[in-house]
């Protein structure tokens, strides 16, 4: 028996590409992100989803709500789908981060580096693996949607593909995209990465 997980990255917000939002409160979808959420809902409507899960952050909840409504399902919050805790870097602009040597180390060595006062990507991968085991037991032979964040989704995909987290940059996970992972007793496989519905 297998469980198919449609990993969805939240839609676009107005700070995207300018600020490392991390777990900041009050980061909601912009106009483009709201459109992306509606397109995602339409794309996933025909997949006969058994459940829709979301990270607790506002931008993921706002992306997941139309998907759950289109599937006539309650939206379930899953804390394990939350963004990386970026610690001291939360809310920093990318110009400032690019001048920080620790930021360069973080991006080059995700398997061992850690944001100051934050969470390592390996810890993110461990919690995603645990969550996937839980939903596989809860949803045998079913399809589910999981609305999360780029690095969390990359951590799950890297695990399924046997990639080092240092190679995270080889995976593209765009705002409003879908990446499909299948999990079973035999392990995991990736069916698709970074589908951006139009």
C-alpha positions in Angstrom: 0.0 0.0 0.0 1.2 3.5 -0.8 0.4 7.0 0.1 0.7 9.8 -2.5 1.7 13.2 -1.1 1.1 16.3 -3.2 3.6 18.7 -1.6 2.5 22.2 -2.3 4.7 25.3 -1.7 2.7 28.2 -0.5 1.8 31.0 -3.0 3.7 34.2 -3.5 3.8 37.0 -0.9 5.1 40.6 -1.1 8.4 40.0 0.8 9.4 37.1 -1.5 13.0 37.5 -2.6 13.6 40.5 -0.4 13.3 39.2 3.2 14.0 35.9 4.9 10.6 35.6 6.5 11.0 32.2 8.1 8.4 31.9 10.9 7.6 35.6 11.0 4.0 36.3 11.9 1.8 38.3 9.6 3.2 37.1 6.2 0.2 36.6 4.1 -0.3 35.9 0.4 -0.1 38.8 -2.0 -2.5 39.2 -5.0 -0.4 36.8 -7.1 -0.3 34.3 -4.3 -4.1 34.3 -3.9 -4.4 33.6 -7.7 -1.9 30.8 -7.4 -3.9 29.3 -4.5 -7.0 29.2 -6.6 -5.2 27.6 -9.6 -3.7 25.0 -7.2 -7.2 24.2 -5.9 -8.5 23.7 -9.4 -5.5 21.5 -10.3 -5.9 19.3 -7.3 -9.7 19.1 -7.3 -9.7 16.0 -9.6 -7.1 14.1 -7.5 -9.7 12.6 -5.0 -7.7 13.9 -2.0 -8.4 12.2 1.3 -6.9 15.0 3.4 -5.4 18.5 3.2 -2.7 19.4 5.6 -0.9 22.7 6.1 1.9 24.3 8.0 0.5 26.6 10.7 1.9 29.8 9.1 -0.5 32.3 7.6 0.8 32.0 4.0 0.5 28.2 3.9 -3.0 28.3 5.6 -4.2 30.8 3.0 -2.8 28.6 0.2 -4.4 25.4 1.7 -7.8 26.8 2.4 -9.0 26.9 -1.3 -7.6 23.4 -1.8 -9.5 22.1 1.1 -12.7 23.8 0.1 -12.4 22.5 -3.5 -11.9 19.0 -2.1 -14.8 19.4 0.4 -12.4 18.5 3.2 -11.5 20.1 6.5 -8.1 21.8 6.6 -5.8 20.1 9.1 -2.7 21.9 10.6 0.5 19.9 10.8 3.2 21.5 12.9 5.9 19.3 11.2 5.2 21.1 7.9 6.4 24.4 9.3 9.2 26.5 7.8 12.8 26.2 9.1 13.4 28.1 12.2 16.0 30.7 11.0 16.7 32.0 14.5 18.5 35.4 14.4 18.2 35.6 10.6 14.4 35.7 10.8 13.2 38.9 9.1 16.6 39.9 7.7 17.0 41.3 4.2 18.9 39.2 1.7 21.4 42.1 1.1 22.4 41.9 4.8 22.5 38.1 4.7 24.7 38.0 1.7 27.3 40.0 3.7 27.2 37.4 6.5 29.9 34.6 6.2 27.6 32.3 8.2 24.9 32.7 5.5 27.4 31.5 2.8 28.3 28.5 5.0 24.7 27.7 5.5 24.0 27.6 1.8 27.1 25.6 1.0 26.8 23.0 3.8 23.2 22.5 4.6 24.0 19.0 5.9 26.0 20.4 8.9 25.4 24.1 9.1 22.8 25.8 11.3 21.3 29.3 11.3 22.3 31.2 14.5 19.8 30.2 17.2 17.8 28.2 14.7 17.2 24.8 13.3 19.4 22.7 11.0 18.0 21.4 7.7 18.8 17.9 8.9 16.4 18.5 11.8 13.8 19.6 9.3 14.4 16.5 7.2 14.0 14.3 10.3 10.6 15.9 11.2 9.4 15.5 7.6 10.4 11.9 7.5 8.5 11.3 10.8 5.5 13.1 9.5 5.5 11.0 6.2 5.6 7.8 8.3 2.6 9.0 10.3 0.5 10.0 7.3 1.4 6.8 5.5 -0.1 4.8 8.4 -3.1 7.2 8.5 -3.8 7.2 4.8 -3.0 3.9 3.2 -3.7 3.8 -0.6 -4.9 7.5 -0.5 -3.7 10.8 -1.8 -3.2 13.8 0.4 -2.1 17.4 -0.1 0.6 18.9 2.2 1.1 22.7 2.0 4.5 23.7 3.2 7.7 25.7 2.5 10.5 25.4 -0.1 13.2 24.1 2.2 11.0 21.7 4.0 9.8 20.2 0.7 13.4 20.1 -0.6 14.4 18.2 2.6 11.7 15.6 2.0 12.5 15.3 -1.7 16.3 15.0 -1.0 15.6 12.2 1.4 13.5 10.3 -1.2 16.1 10.8 -3.9 19.1 9.9 -1.7 20.6 13.4 -2.2 22.8 15.1 0.3 21.2 18.2 1.8 24.3 20.1 0.5 22.7 19.6 -3.0 19.5 21.3 -2.1 20.1 23.9 -4.8 19.6 21.3 -7.4 15.9 21.1 -6.6 13.6 23.9 -7.7 10.5 24.4 -5.6 8.7 27.5 -6.8 5.9 29.4 -5.1 2.6 27.8 -5.9 4.2 24.6 -7.2 3.4 20.9 -6.7 5.9 18.1 -6.1 4.6 14.6 -5.8 6.2 12.0 -3.5 4.9 8.4 -3.1 5.7 6.5 0.1 5.2 2.9 1.1 6.6 0.1 3.2 9.3 -0.3 0.5 10.5 3.3 0.8 9.8 6.4 -1.2 9.9 7.6 -4.8 9.5 11.0 -6.4 6.9 11.2 -9.2 7.4 14.9 -10.1 9.0 18.1 -8.9 8.0 21.7 -9.3 4.8 21.5 -11.4 3.5 25.0 -11.6 -0.2 24.9 -12.7 -1.4 27.6 -15.0 
